[in-house]
Amino acid sequence: MSDDNPCVGICQIDESGYCIGCGRSADEIFGETDSSADGQDSATDSLKPVAGQPADQSD
């Protein structure tokens, strides 16, 4: 681990959304998520289902 990185090698996100090792939020650790604040769809929303696999019916 580097001096400027608070990671201690215990990477588990608890129920509150923070790492039990370093105390950072998941967004701080992993960067931005697929969802955007401006309401745009994520990149995975434009993917087509694989043939032979059931389509996601969550919409």
C-alpha positions in Angstrom: 0.0 0.0 0.0 1.2 3.5 -0.8 1.5 6.4 1.7 -1.2 8.4 -0.2 -3.7 5.4 -0.3 -5.6 4.7 3.0 -6.3 1.1 1.9 -5.2 -1.4 4.6 -6.1 -4.5 2.5 -9.4 -5.2 4.2 -11.9 -4.4 1.5 -15.4 -5.0 2.7 -18.3 -2.6 2.3 -20.6 -2.6 5.3 -24.4 -1.9 5.4 -23.8 1.8 5.6 -21.8 1.8 2.4 -18.4 2.3 3.9 -15.3 0.1 3.9 -14.6 -1.6 7.3 -10.8 -1.3 6.6 -10.2 2.2 5.4 -13.5 3.9 6.1 -14.0 5.3 2.6 -17.3 5.0 0.7 -17.7 2.7 -2.2 -17.8 5.7 -4.5 -14.5 6.9 -3.1 -12.9 3.5 -3.6 -14.3 2.5 -7.0 -14.9 5.9 -8.5 -18.1 6.9 -10.2 -20.8 4.3 -10.7 -22.9 3.6 -13.9 -25.7 5.8 -12.8 -25.4 9.5 -13.4 -27.1 12.4 -11.6 -28.4 13.9 -14.9 -30.7 10.9 -15.5 -28.9 9.4 -18.5 -29.0 5.7 -18.9 -25.9 3.7 -18.0 -23.8 2.0 -20.8 -25.2 -1.4 -19.9 -28.8 -0.3 -20.7 -28.0 -0.3 -24.4 -26.7 -3.9 -24.5 -28.8 -6.5 -26.2 -29.6 -9.8 -24.5 -27.7 -12.9 -25.4 -29.5 -15.4 -27.5 -31.0 -18.2 -25.4 -30.9 -16.1 -22.2 -34.0 -14.7 -20.6 -34.4 -10.9 -21.0 -34.4 -8.7 -17.9 -38.0 -7.8 -17.2 -37.3 -5.2 -14.6 -38.5 -2.2 -16.7 
